[in-house]
């Protein structure tokens, strides 16, 4: 049995998402399971090095995870032929510079979304990789969440008939930090436009690939953004002005006529099944899709309500839905895509989630911001 080490530069993973999802629950989990088994003769084994600017944070992360290979010298890591893959989870505004350096070093590129805050920059990064002939990819994790996988399964089986519309609700209450024992649970840069923050650039990148892959290709957007909370407390206990949008109310039209509406907010208290729910209505049935669960109601099982506000509602609307069962044990969504990208690099297997796909998300987010600022519908043109 050949165990082939695949060196991976993990840059900027000391943040919450990089540490939890990419390092601990993906790369370390792959190592702990004994690598990626390819038939009876080959195992692909990640061999990571953690890079960043803060040596203390890197050492603390190494001690926590057991990944002891760390460095603040990114140039040296990029020059090392043992590491053919470069991954970036740093701040969005820093990503282009890191990716450009990795491309010059001839590395395969994998990075978090958004790849940039401007479409032109995201497309330029994608073309930089393509022109250099380098394999590349962007994180599109929600496609492998159990709830969405269940939805796609029943959709492929024809459960919905023709899908008509989708209504998504995403978000939760992010504490401002003003009150004792209620610290903010997201970093302050998320709420500063000058640092690349804002929920539109963050979440519309997600909604682009979710809608494109699940409901239909997005052709246009109408979006209203808002900065509902003007001041928050930063990591040093100091107040700061919020200059980025913290809520977005967006409607998307698909080329097949499906209409999708997504509310995204850091200022909402959750009274629904999960932090993200999507109600999908079709001619033959509907589904309520969460992160891990999916409930369905067929045409035959649909109740016949009558409008009468003068009495308590006699129908138990929740009772008429059935949960789609777990047909397997579902792995971590980030880990699944990591395994696919490693196989793509090592074995040349297909990987459609390229940086150009990531640029489409940036395009939708930028169009959403334009729609908000100019108070109009914005159509999307094909990229390239």
N, C-alpha and C positions, 0 to 999 in steps of 0.2 A: 504494500500500500504506500503510494507516494503522498507525502504531506508537503504541499507546496505553499510556502509562506508568501502572503500578499501584503507588502508593506503599504501602510496608509498613514499619511500625514493628517492628523486631526487638528485643525487650526481653529482656535477660538471656542473650544468646547467647555470652558469653565463657567459659562452661563447656564441657566436653568435647563433650557431645552437641549443644549449640547451635551451637558452632563448626563441628564436623565435618559433622554430618548436615544441619542446617538451613541454615547459612550457606554453607559451601564446597560441599557435595555437592548442595544443592538450589537455593537462590536464586542463588548465583553461577554454578552450572552452567546454570541456565535462562538467565541473562544471556549467558553465554559461548556458548550454542547459538543465540543470536539471538532469545530470547524464546519465547513459546508461539504458534505459528502457527495461526491460525483461518481455514481456507480460503485463498483467494488475495488477500483484501483486508484482513486484520487480523492484527496481531501484538500480543499482550499482553506488555509488558516490565516486569518487576519493577523498582521504584525504591526500594531500601531505605535506611532510616536505622537505625543501631545505637544503642540506648539502654541505659544502665546507670548504676551508681553510681560505678564506678572509671574515671576518665578515662584513666589510664595503660594499663589493660587494653584499653579501647576503642581508643586510639590504636595500640597494638601490633597489635590485630586488624585495624584498618584498613590498617596498613602491610603486614601479611601477606596480606590478601585483595584489596586495591585498592578496597574499599568505603570511601570516604573520608568519607561523610556520617555523623558520629557526634555524640552529644549526651548530656550528663548531665542535661539539663533535659527530663524526660519530659512535664511539663505543656505545654511549648511544642510538643513533637512532637504531642501529642494534640490541641492546638488548631489544628494546621495541616491545612487541608482537602486538601492534596496527598496525605495518607496515609490512605486509607480503611480499611486493614487494620491491626489490632494483633495481634501474635504474642508470646506469652510462654513463655520457657523458664527462668524463674528458679526459685528454691527453691519447693517445693510450698506451704509455709506462707505465702509471700508472694503467691501467685498470685491469691487472691481479691481482695486489695486492688488489684492492678494491673488485673485484669479489670473490677472495678467502676468504676474511673476511666475505662477505655476505653469502657465502655458509656455512661457519662454523656456522653462526647465523641461518641457516635454511631458508633463504629467497628465494623466487622465483626470478630469475635473468633475467633482460632485459637490453640490452646495445646497444650502438652505434657500428657501424662498423668503422674500422676493429677491431676485438676483440683482435688482437695482430699483431706483424709485422713478426712473424715466425710461420709457419704452426704447428710445434710441440707444441708451446705454446698455439695456438688457439685450437688445438685438446685436449690438456691437460685440458684447462678450460671447454670445452664441456663435457669431460668425468668426470671431477670433479662434475659437476652438475648432470650428469646422475647417477653416482655412489651414490650420496647423495639422489637420488630420487626426485630432485627438478625440477619444471617446469622452463623452460628457453627459451629465444628468443633473436634474434638480429634484429636490424632495417634493413628492406629491402624496403625502402619507395617508390622507383620508380615504383614498381609493381602496385601501386594504383594511379599513375598520370593519369589524364584524357586521355592524348594522348595514353598511353600504354593500358589503358582499352579499348579504341576504337579499337586499333589494335587487341587486343586479341578477341574482339567481332567479328570483320569481319573475323579473322583467323578461329575462331571456326565455322563460317558460310561457310567456304570453298572458300573465295574470292580469295586467292592466288594460288590455285592449290598446286603445290609443290614449297616451298620456296627454292630459289637457293642461295641467298647471302644477306648480310646486311652490309651497310656502315654507320658507326656512326661518327658524328663530335660533339665533346664536348669541351667547354671551352670558355674563353674570355680573355681580356687583364687585368692582375693584375698589377696595377701601382707599380713601384719599390720604390716610396717614395722620389726619388731624386729631383723631380720637385715641385715647389711651387703650392699649391692648387690641387695637385694630390696625396693625401696620399694613401698608400697601403690599399686595402680592404680585405685582408686576413692576418691572424696572421703570424708573422715571423717564428714560429716553423715549419710551413708547408714546409719551404725551407731549413731546417737543418736535415740532415740524422740522426745525433746523438740525435735529439729530436723526432724521429719517423715520420719525414716529408717525402714528396715525392709524386708525383702524381700517380705513379704506385701502391703503397700500398693503396692510397686513392681511385682511380677510378677503378682499375681492380677488387676490391671487389664488386663494383656495377655491373660491366659488367658481372661478374660470375652469379649472380642471375638473372639479366635481360635476359641473353642468355639462361641459363638453363630453365627458366620458359616460355620463349617466342619463342625460335628458335630451341633449341636442347641442349643436354648435352654436355658441353665442354670437349674435350678429349686432346687438345694440344694447345700450344701457341708459337708464334714467336714474339718477342717484341724488339723494339729499344727505349731506353730511352735517354734523353738528359737534360743537365743543360745549357739552352741557355743563361740565364742571370746570371752572376757570382756574382753580388753584389746587395743587396737591403738594405733598411733602416728599422730599427726595430721600435718598439713602443716607444722607448725613443729617437728617432731621430738619432740613431747611425748606421753607416754602418756595415754590417756583410757579411761574405762570404757565398754564397749559396752552400751547400754541397749535397743537395738532387735534384733529377730529377724534372724538371718543365714541361716536355712534354714527351709523350709516344705514340709510333706508333706501334699498336699491331694487329696481325692477329690471330684469333681463329678458330679452326676446331671443328665441332660438330660431334657426333657419327652418325647422320643421313646424313652427307655429306654437310650440310650447312656451308658456309664460312662467317665469320663475321670479319670485319676490323673496328677498332675504333681508331681514332685520339683523344688524350686528351691533352689539352695544356692550360697553364696559360699565353701564349704569342701569342695569336691570336686575331685579331680584327674581330668581328662577321659581316659576310655578308651572313646570312642565316635566316631562320624563327625563330629560338630560340637558346638558349644556348646549347641545345642538340637536334640534329635531327638524325634520323635513316632512311635511305632509304632501304626498304625491297622489293626485286624483286622476283617475283614468275612466274610460267609458265602461269598463267591466269590473273595476275594483280600485281601492285606495290603499295606501300604506302610510304608516307613521314610522319614519326611519330615524333612529337614534344612533349614538356612537357604537353601541354594542347590540342593541335589540331592534327588532322590526315587528310591527303589528300590522295586520291586514284586515280588510273588510271587503268581501266580494259583493258584486251587484245583487246576488240572491239574498245576502245577509244584511242588506241595507235597510234600516228602519224607515217608516213613513211618518215623519214628524208633522204636526199641525201647529201653526202659530197661534198661541194662546197665552199671553203674558199675565193672565189673571189667575192662573193656577200654577202650583209647583210643577216642574217638568216631570211627566210620568215616565219618560224613557231614560234608561241608564245608557247613555251614549258610549261610555267606556266599555260596558259589558258586551257590546256587539262586535268587539275586535278580537282576533286570535293572534297569538304570538308565533312568529316563525321560529321553529326550534333550532337549537344548535346541532348542526349535522357533523361537526368536527370540533377539535380544539383549535381555537384561533390564536395564531401567533401575533406578536407585537407588529403593528403596521409599519413602523420605521424599520424594524429588523428585516421584515420581508423585502422591502425595497432595497435595503443595503445588500442583502444576499443576491438579489437580482443584478445590482450594479457590479458587484464583485465578479459574478459569473460572466457578465457582459465584458468586463475588462480581461479576465483570465481566459475565457473560452469563446469570446466573440459571439455570445448569445444575444438575441435582440433585446433592445432597451429603448422604448419609444419616448421616454420621459426626459427629453433632451433640454439643454439650456434654451433652445428656441421655443419649446413648449412652455418653459418658465417665463420667457419673454411675453407670451400671450397673456399670462396672468398680470404682468406689469402693465401691459397695454390696456387691459380691462380696468385696472385700478386707476391708471392715469385718465382714461375716458370717464370713469366715475367722478373723479375730482373735477374734470372739465365740465361735466354735466351739472355738478353742484355749483361751481363758481359762475357758470354762464346760464344756469337755470334752463337747460334744454336737453332734449334727447340726443345721444351721441351714437352714431353708427361705427362699427369696427371694420377696418379694412384688413384684408389678408396681410400677414407679415411676410417679409423677404423682398 
